[in-house]
Every structure is written in structure tokens, then in C-alpha cells.
Amino acid sequence: MQTSAPRFAQRHRLFCCKPVLFAAAILCVGDACTAADPIPQQYRLTARASELDPRVQAHPEIDFLITNPNGSPADVQQASVDTSVSSKGQLVIWLMGHNQALFDRVNSYGLHAIRVHYANKWFSICCKEKPIGEHCRGNIRLEAATGMDFSDEVSIPKPDGMMERARQFVIWLEQQNPEGKWGQFLTAD
């Protein structure tokens, strides 16, 4: 299954699940993979999801917050690219908590990396019935990833789904860090 996923992703330029790393990859083709940076270096960028997209909202019922109870931002997203390394034209979307050591390693392979803030704390809150419904967790995962209505347990709109958060973040990264060539991961639609 893993051998066919990258070809599918390359052909369709879609997110492709990498279950071992809990990440996703987006592939590019041709000259778009070559970064032209006058001072090649590693770039580390952060941005709050709520500042990138005014449609973003908190969902406290599933512990999906924009601001932590202590007042600190909960929706900080991280990105990293090393333009001193030949780009592979792939984007890794890390779905767990931020890990800069992992991002450094991924960048050393010529990969771009981002971690987006999305609804991923619902595991201990939802699907509590015994036995757990056959599709309960899978449907919530789909809704958290896409922002489309797959589950009766949660209501996560598109701006709060992982895909839209990633898209908005990459749009911002292309504007803020053109040296990183983030636009190669965006399509016209």
C-alpha cells in the first residue's frame, strides 16, 4: 500500500497518508522543486491559525481551543524548510505535537515540514459508548481532517479541519517565505 500511495499523490497532487509517521506528503514536479535562495539556510516559521483565517473558531466541547486557559495561544502552527539542501518537492504535514528535532531531520532530507493546529484531542472525549460504534472514531478522524460532515459526534467546519488549516498556512508561508518555494504545494483550485 505504501508503494502505490506516492505515485497516486504525485499523479493527483493530493495529500497522501504516511501511517508510520502520521504525516502527509504533497509532491511537485519539475522546476517548482528547485529553491533559489540567495542565502541558503534553514527557515523556521510560526503563525497562529486564527490570525491567518478569520473563520477559525474554538470548539471547547472537544478541547479544541484557540487560546489556552492560561491565556497563551493554543493555535500556533510551525513550519520549517532548509534551502541549503536540494529540495525533494515534498511537504510533510506532522499531525502530532510540534517536534523541532524531527523537522530538522526532515529538512535535512530536502523535505518541507509543517504542523497545523487542528482538532486532534477528541479521542478521550468522544466515542465513549460501549461497545464503540464501528465507524465512530474513523468518521471523527475524517471530519477533523477534512472539515466535512462525517460524524454525528462532532461538528468541525471546513476552516477548522486539517486540510483547510494546512492550505491557509501554506498560502501564508508562500507570502512570508518565498525563498522556501511553498507555492509549489498549492494548486489553482
Residue pairs with C-beta under 8 A, 6 or more apart in sequence:
2 18
2 19
5 16
5 17
5 18
6 16
6 25
6 27
8 14
8 16
9 15
9 16
9 25
9 26
9 27
10 27
10 29
13 26
13 27
13 28
13 187
14 26
15 24
15 25
15 26
15 93
15 163
15 166
16 24
16 25
16 26
17 24
18 24
18 25
18 92
21 92
21 94
22 94
22 95
22 96
23 92
23 93
23 94
23 95
24 91
24 92
24 93
24 95
24 166
25 90
25 91
25 92
25 93
26 90
26 91
26 93
26 185
27 89
27 90
28 89
28 90
28 184
28 185
29 89
32 89
32 181
32 183
32 184
33 87
33 88
33 89
33 181
33 184
34 87
34 181
35 81
35 83
35 87
35 179
35 180
35 181
36 179
36 181
37 83
37 84
37 179
37 180
38 179
40 82
40 83
40 84
41 82
41 83
41 84
42 80
42 81
42 82
42 83
42 84
42 104
42 107
43 79
43 80
43 81
43 82
43 83
43 177
43 179
43 180
44 78
44 79
44 80
44 100
44 103
45 78
45 79
45 80
45 173
45 176
45 177
46 76
46 77
46 78
46 79
47 76
47 77
47 79
47 169
47 172
47 176
48 66
48 73
48 75
48 76
48 77
49 56
49 66
49 75
49 77
49 116
49 117
49 165
49 168
49 169
50 56
50 66
50 75
52 168
52 169
52 171
52 172
53 159
53 164
53 165
53 168
55 157
55 159
56 66
56 75
56 159
56 160
56 165
57 66
57 157
57 159
57 160
58 64
58 65
58 66
58 67
59 119
59 154
59 155
59 156
59 160
61 125
61 154
62 119
62 121
62 122
62 125
62 126
62 154
62 156
63 121
63 122
63 125
64 118
64 119
64 121
64 122
64 156
64 160
65 74
65 75
66 73
66 74
66 75
67 73
67 74
67 75
68 74
74 117
75 117
76 117
77 114
77 115
77 116
77 117
77 165
77 169
78 98
78 100
78 103
78 114
78 115
79 112
79 113
79 114
79 115
79 169
79 173
79 177
79 182
80 100
80 103
80 104
80 106
80 107
80 112
80 113
80 114
81 87
81 107
81 112
81 113
81 177
81 180
81 182
82 107
82 108
82 110
83 179
83 180
85 107
85 108
85 109
85 110
86 110
87 110
87 112
87 181
88 109
88 110
88 111
89 184
90 110
90 111
90 112
91 111
91 112
91 113
91 114
91 170
91 185
92 106
92 111
92 112
92 113
92 114
93 113
93 114
93 115
93 116
93 162
93 166
94 102
94 103
94 113
94 114
94 115
95 115
95 118
95 120
95 162
96 115
96 120
97 115
98 115
102 113
103 113
103 115
106 113
107 113
112 180
112 182
112 185
114 166
114 169
114 170
114 173
116 162
116 165
116 166
116 169
117 165
118 144
118 145
118 160
118 161
118 162
118 165
119 144
119 154
119 156
119 160
119 161
120 144
122 140
122 144
122 153
122 154
123 137
126 136
126 137
126 140
126 153
126 154
127 133
127 136
127 137
127 140
127 153
129 136
136 151
136 153
139 150
139 151
139 153
140 150
140 151
140 153
140 154
142 148
142 150
142 151
143 149
143 150
143 151
143 154
143 156
143 161
144 154
144 156
144 161
144 162
145 161
145 162
145 163
146 158
146 161
146 162
146 163
147 156
147 157
147 158
147 159
147 160
147 161
147 162
147 163
147 164
148 158
148 161
149 155
158 164
159 165
159 168
167 186
170 182
170 183
170 185
170 186
171 186
173 180
173 182
174 180
174 181
174 182
174 183
174 186
